Structures are given as structure tokens and as C-alpha cells.
Amino acid sequence: MASELKTLFRRRRTWAMFLALAAIPVLIAVAVRLSSSVSPGRGPAFLDRITQNGLFVGVTAMLVSVPLFLPLTIGVVAGDTIAGEAGLGTLRYLLVAPAGRVRLLLVKYAGAAAFCVAAPLMVALAGTAIGTALFPVGPVTLLSGDVIAPGEAALRLLLMVAYLAISLLGLSAVGLFLSTLTDVPVGAMAATIVLSVVSQVLDQLPQLEWLHPWLFSHYWFGFADVLRQPVLWDSFGSNALLQTGYVAVFGALAYGRFVTKDVLS
């Protein structure tokens, strides 16, 4: 497990994705700082609050990252789990070890899950840093109208990171399964990213309202409930249950495919 994490987080590609994610809050903060005014109701949610409190840079950046940027990076990492090793010709050597295929599958998914935590955390940390540097930081007014201290607001921000990490676990499981179907990592990456887009599009169609609660992206924006007093945990629970279902189903599919797959590379 430690070896897998070292390999993942030492890659230049991983750090390039981290830098791209960190650039999102930086661009938002600089754009707001250079603008003469931000009209309420225009642009992403909470954008107009950034000038009053720099902590909202991280919140806004996470909202902007959820539809495309976070799923894109997760798709790259999850799609590369098994197919990447096959493409490099190292998969059969990994399977020579006594650990076997099941452990390799679990380790690969654990690495992808670790990235699910690291990716939104990078957005939050970069947003907090640039927001603190460019704007005043003080008590935060929640969506419910209550005011909390900056320290508690930082804890709420970490809760949002945890919510997004859970939200992306289902997509990671889908990517892991797709990665067992091919020896070409780019194909698994692209398919995972496309499915994330398709899921979000379907979630916007009122004609498919019956399907919405079953889509892995349905609760992705529910982390805004953390900005209420008291915190509304309904979305947390529903989201965790849904993602657990996706992990179980696609994890089983990945297992069924991988343990019977002829590994030639």
C-alpha cells in the first residue's frame, strides 16, 4: 500500500493535476481582486462574498471544480489503476507476487481513494491560502444566517472536503472497473470522464427524475448543507450510502473481470 501511494504521489502527472486544481482558486481570487465589483447573483455561488471574507475562495473553488475538474482528475487516476500497469507491461510481474490479484485490486483502489481525498483538499488549501493573502478573514455568515468564528469555518471547510472525497469514491470504482477492461489506460480514463459528464447531464433532465437518486453525481453539490446551522447531515448520509453502493457493485464487477482476465502484458 505504501509503495502504491509513493508511486502515485511522486508522479509528475499527479503533481501537474494538483497544480491545475490549485490554480482554480488562485484564478478566482485574482479575478475578484482585480475587478471593480462583483454583483450578487452573478457567477458561481458565494462569489460575491469573497471580497468580504477570503475563506469563501475555497468554497467557491470547490463549487467550480465539482462538475468537471475534480471528476477529470479522478478519471485519470482511476482509469490508470490496472490499465496503466498493463500498458507499461508491468502487470504480469506484479501478479507474480504471492499477494495475488485481489490484493492488487484493493491496493489500486485504495490509491485512487487516497487521491479522492487529496484532490479536494488541494483546492481547499489553495483557496484558503490565496483568500487569506488577498482578502480580509473574519467571522463567516452561514446560509442559515448564523455567524461562526473563522476557526469553526475552517473546520466546516474540511467537512466539505470530506463530503467531496466520499462523493468521488463511486466514480473511482467505476474507473477501476473500466481499467480492468482494457490495456489502454487512455481509453479507461476517457470512458470514466465521459460517464461523469453523462451522469450530470442525466441529473439535469426532469423527464428522468426517477433516475436521479441512483446517479453517482446526484449528491455532489450537497456539501453546501455544511454551511447551515446546525449542519444538515441528510445529504451526507444519502451520499455515503449511494457511493457505498457504487463501490460495492463496480468493485464486484472489477473483481469478477480481473480474476478471470488473461494477463499477457
C-alpha positions as CSV (number, residue, x, y, z in Angstrom):
1,M,0.0,0.0,0.0
2,A,2.8,2.4,1.0
3,S,4.6,1.6,-2.3
4,E,1.5,2.4,-4.3
5,L,0.9,5.7,-2.6
6,K,4.6,6.7,-3.1
7,T,4.3,5.8,-6.8
8,L,1.1,7.7,-7.3
9,F,2.1,10.9,-5.4
10,R,5.6,11.0,-6.9
11,R,4.4,11.1,-10.5
12,R,4.8,14.3,-12.4
13,R,1.3,13.8,-13.8
14,T,-0.2,13.7,-10.3
15,W,1.5,16.9,-9.3
16,A,0.6,18.5,-12.6
17,M,-3.1,17.8,-11.7
18,F,-2.6,19.1,-8.2
19,L,-1.2,22.4,-9.7
20,A,-4.1,22.6,-12.1
21,L,-6.6,22.2,-9.2
22,A,-4.7,24.7,-7.1
23,A,-4.8,27.2,-10.0
24,I,-8.6,27.3,-9.9
25,P,-8.9,29.2,-6.6
26,V,-6.0,31.3,-7.4
27,L,-7.6,32.4,-10.7
28,I,-10.9,33.1,-8.9
29,A,-9.3,35.2,-6.2
30,V,-7.1,37.2,-8.6
31,A,-10.1,37.9,-10.9
32,V,-12.3,39.1,-8.0
33,R,-9.4,41.1,-6.6
34,L,-8.8,42.9,-9.9
35,S,-12.5,43.5,-10.7
36,S,-14.2,46.7,-9.6
37,S,-17.2,44.9,-8.2
38,V,-19.0,41.6,-8.0
39,S,-22.7,41.7,-8.5
40,P,-24.7,39.4,-6.2
41,G,-26.3,36.5,-8.0
42,R,-23.9,36.6,-10.9
43,G,-21.3,33.9,-11.4
44,P,-20.7,30.9,-9.1
45,A,-22.4,30.8,-5.7
46,F,-20.6,32.7,-2.9
47,L,-18.5,34.6,-5.5
48,D,-19.9,37.9,-4.2
49,R,-18.9,37.1,-0.6
50,I,-15.2,36.6,-1.4
51,T,-14.4,40.4,-1.0
52,Q,-15.9,40.3,2.5
53,N,-14.2,37.1,3.6
54,G,-11.3,35.3,1.9
55,L,-12.5,31.9,3.3
56,F,-15.1,31.8,0.6
57,V,-12.5,31.5,-2.1
58,G,-12.1,27.8,-1.2
59,V,-15.9,27.2,-1.1
60,T,-16.4,28.9,-4.5
61,A,-13.4,27.0,-6.0
62,M,-14.8,23.7,-4.8
63,L,-18.2,24.5,-6.4
64,V,-16.5,25.4,-9.7
65,S,-14.3,22.2,-9.6
66,V,-17.1,19.7,-8.9
67,P,-18.7,19.4,-12.4
68,L,-15.5,18.9,-14.5
69,F,-12.1,19.4,-12.9
70,L,-12.3,17.0,-10.0
71,P,-14.0,14.2,-12.0
72,L,-11.4,14.7,-14.7
73,T,-8.5,14.2,-12.3
74,I,-10.3,11.2,-10.6
75,G,-10.9,9.7,-14.1
76,V,-7.2,9.9,-14.9
77,V,-6.1,8.3,-11.7
78,A,-8.8,5.6,-11.5
79,G,-8.6,4.8,-15.2
80,D,-4.9,4.2,-14.9
81,T,-5.0,1.8,-12.0
82,I,-4.9,-1.5,-13.8
83,A,-4.7,-0.5,-17.5
84,G,-1.7,1.7,-16.8
85,E,0.2,-1.3,-15.4
86,A,-0.9,-3.4,-18.4
87,G,0.1,-0.7,-20.8
88,L,3.6,-0.5,-19.3
89,G,3.9,-4.2,-19.4
90,T,4.4,-4.5,-15.6
91,L,1.0,-6.0,-14.6
92,R,2.1,-9.7,-15.0
93,Y,5.2,-9.0,-12.9
94,L,3.0,-7.6,-10.1
95,L,0.8,-10.7,-10.2
96,V,3.8,-12.9,-9.7
97,A,3.9,-11.8,-6.0
98,P,2.1,-14.1,-3.6
99,A,-0.4,-11.4,-2.8
100,G,-2.4,-12.2,-5.9
101,R,-5.0,-10.3,-7.9
102,V,-7.5,-9.5,-5.2
103,R,-4.9,-7.6,-3.0
104,L,-3.6,-5.8,-6.1
105,L,-7.1,-4.7,-6.9
106,L,-7.7,-3.5,-3.4
107,V,-4.4,-1.6,-3.2
108,K,-5.0,0.1,-6.6
109,Y,-8.4,1.2,-5.4
110,A,-7.0,2.4,-2.1
111,G,-4.6,4.6,-4.0
112,A,-7.4,6.1,-6.1
113,A,-9.4,6.7,-2.9
114,A,-6.5,8.5,-1.4
115,F,-6.4,10.8,-4.4
116,C,-10.1,11.4,-3.9
117,V,-9.2,12.9,-0.5
118,A,-6.1,14.8,-1.7
119,A,-7.7,16.4,-4.8
120,P,-10.5,18.5,-3.0
121,L,-8.1,19.1,-0.1
122,M,-5.7,20.7,-2.5
123,V,-8.5,23.0,-3.8
124,A,-9.5,23.9,-0.2
125,L,-5.9,24.6,1.0
126,A,-5.0,26.7,-2.1
127,G,-8.3,28.6,-1.8
128,T,-7.7,29.3,1.9
129,A,-4.1,30.4,1.3
130,I,-4.8,32.8,-1.6
131,G,-8.0,34.0,0.1
132,T,-6.2,34.9,3.3
133,A,-3.5,36.6,1.3
134,L,-5.7,38.8,-0.8
135,F,-8.9,39.4,1.3
136,P,-9.8,40.0,4.9
137,V,-10.7,37.0,7.0
138,G,-13.3,37.2,9.8
139,P,-16.5,35.6,11.1
140,V,-18.4,33.7,8.5
141,T,-22.2,34.2,7.9
142,L,-23.8,30.9,7.1
143,L,-26.6,30.2,4.7
144,S,-28.9,29.9,7.7
145,G,-27.9,33.5,8.8
146,D,-25.8,32.3,11.8
147,V,-22.3,33.7,12.3
148,I,-19.4,31.4,13.2
149,A,-15.8,32.1,14.0
150,P,-13.0,31.7,11.4
151,G,-11.7,28.6,13.2
152,E,-15.1,26.8,13.0
153,A,-15.4,27.9,9.4
154,A,-12.1,26.2,8.6
155,L,-13.5,23.0,10.2
156,R,-16.6,23.3,8.0
157,L,-14.3,23.6,5.0
158,L,-12.6,20.4,6.0
159,L,-16.1,18.8,6.3
160,M,-16.7,19.9,2.7
161,V,-13.5,18.2,1.6
162,A,-14.6,15.0,3.3
163,Y,-18.0,15.3,1.6
164,L,-16.4,15.6,-1.8
165,A,-14.0,12.8,-1.1
166,I,-16.9,10.5,-0.4
167,S,-18.7,11.8,-3.5
168,L,-15.9,10.8,-5.7
169,L,-15.4,7.2,-4.4
170,G,-18.2,5.9,-6.6
171,L,-16.6,7.4,-9.7
172,S,-13.3,5.9,-8.7
173,A,-14.9,2.4,-8.5
174,V,-16.4,2.9,-12.0
175,G,-12.9,3.9,-13.3
176,L,-11.3,0.9,-11.6
177,F,-13.8,-1.5,-13.3
178,L,-13.2,0.2,-16.7
179,S,-9.5,-0.1,-16.2
180,T,-9.8,-3.9,-15.9
181,L,-11.5,-4.0,-19.4
182,T,-8.6,-2.6,-21.4
183,D,-4.8,-2.5,-21.7
184,V,-5.0,1.1,-22.9
185,P,-5.2,3.5,-20.0
186,V,-6.3,6.5,-22.1
187,G,-9.4,4.6,-23.1
188,A,-10.3,3.8,-19.4
189,M,-9.6,7.4,-18.4
190,A,-11.7,8.9,-21.2
191,A,-14.6,6.5,-20.5
192,T,-14.6,7.4,-16.8
193,I,-14.7,11.1,-17.5
194,V,-17.4,10.7,-20.2
195,L,-19.6,8.8,-17.7
196,S,-19.2,11.5,-15.1
197,V,-20.4,14.0,-17.7
198,V,-23.3,11.8,-18.8
199,S,-24.4,11.3,-15.2
200,Q,-24.5,15.0,-14.6
201,V,-26.4,15.6,-17.8
202,L,-29.0,13.0,-16.9
203,D,-29.3,14.5,-13.5
204,Q,-30.5,17.8,-15.1
205,L,-33.3,16.2,-17.1
206,P,-36.7,16.5,-15.3
207,Q,-38.0,13.7,-17.5
208,L,-35.6,11.3,-15.7
209,E,-36.4,12.4,-12.2
210,W,-37.0,8.8,-11.2
211,L,-33.4,8.0,-12.1
212,H,-31.7,11.0,-10.3
213,P,-31.3,9.4,-6.9
214,W,-29.4,6.5,-8.4
215,L,-26.9,8.6,-10.3
216,F,-23.5,8.8,-8.6
217,S,-23.3,12.5,-9.2
218,H,-26.7,13.3,-7.8
219,Y,-25.5,14.5,-4.3
220,W,-22.2,16.1,-5.5
221,F,-23.4,19.6,-4.6
222,G,-24.9,18.7,-1.3
223,F,-21.8,19.9,0.6
224,A,-23.4,23.3,0.8
225,D,-25.5,21.9,3.7
226,V,-22.4,22.1,5.7
227,L,-22.9,25.9,5.7
228,R,-26.0,25.7,7.7
229,Q,-26.6,25.8,11.5
230,P,-27.0,23.1,12.6
231,V,-25.3,21.1,9.8
232,L,-27.8,19.2,7.8
233,W,-26.5,15.6,7.7
234,D,-29.2,14.2,5.4
235,S,-27.1,14.7,2.3
236,F,-24.0,13.3,3.9
237,G,-25.9,10.1,4.8
238,S,-27.6,9.7,1.4
239,N,-24.4,10.5,-0.5
240,A,-22.4,8.0,1.6
241,L,-25.0,5.3,1.1
242,L,-25.1,5.9,-2.7
243,Q,-21.4,5.9,-3.1
244,T,-21.1,2.7,-1.0
245,G,-23.5,1.0,-3.4
246,Y,-21.4,2.1,-6.4
247,V,-18.2,0.9,-4.7
248,A,-19.8,-2.5,-3.9
249,V,-21.3,-3.0,-7.4
250,F,-18.4,-1.8,-9.5
251,G,-15.9,-3.3,-7.1
252,A,-17.5,-6.7,-7.6
253,L,-17.6,-6.2,-11.3
254,A,-13.9,-5.3,-11.3
255,Y,-13.1,-8.3,-9.2
256,G,-15.1,-10.6,-11.5
257,R,-13.4,-9.3,-14.5
258,F,-9.8,-9.1,-13.1
259,V,-9.6,-12.5,-11.5
260,T,-10.6,-14.2,-14.8
261,K,-8.6,-12.0,-17.1
262,D,-5.8,-13.4,-19.1
263,V,-2.8,-11.1,-18.3
264,L,-0.4,-11.1,-21.2
265,S,1.4,-7.8,-20.5
